[in-house]
Amino acid sequence: MEKDLVEYAYLSDNLRYADLFNGVLFGGEEVIDSGRSLGWS
């Protein structure tokens, strides 16, 4: 699999996306809600 496809597959899970970005960008504060669809397909 190409690198982009692996990253896309990983980040397409809303819980992983929210956890990663809340941790990295917002110091763990839940700014991005994992229950909300990101609208990516």
N, C-alpha and C positions, 0 to 999 in steps of 0.2 A: 504494500500500500504506500502511496505517496505521503509525504509528511503532511501536506495540507489536508488530505482526507482523514488522516488519523486525528489531527487537531480538531477538525470540524466534527468528527464523530464524538470526540471527548467533550467538546464544549456544547454540543447540541443537547446534552442533558442539563436542564435548567438548574437542578440542584448543584451540580458540579460548577457550572458557570457562576452562579451566585456565590457559592462558597469561595471559589478562587478569587473573584474580583472584590468581594467584600473584604476578604483577608488581606489582599495585596494593596488595594487602593484606599480602603476605608478603615484600616486597622482593626478589622473584625466586626465593626458595626454593621448591622444588617440594613444596608441602604438599598441593595438590589434584592427584591423579593423572589425567592425561588419558585413560588407558587404561581407567579404571573408569567404568561407566555411571552417570549421575546419576539415572536412574529417571524422567526427565521424558519425557512423550510429548505 
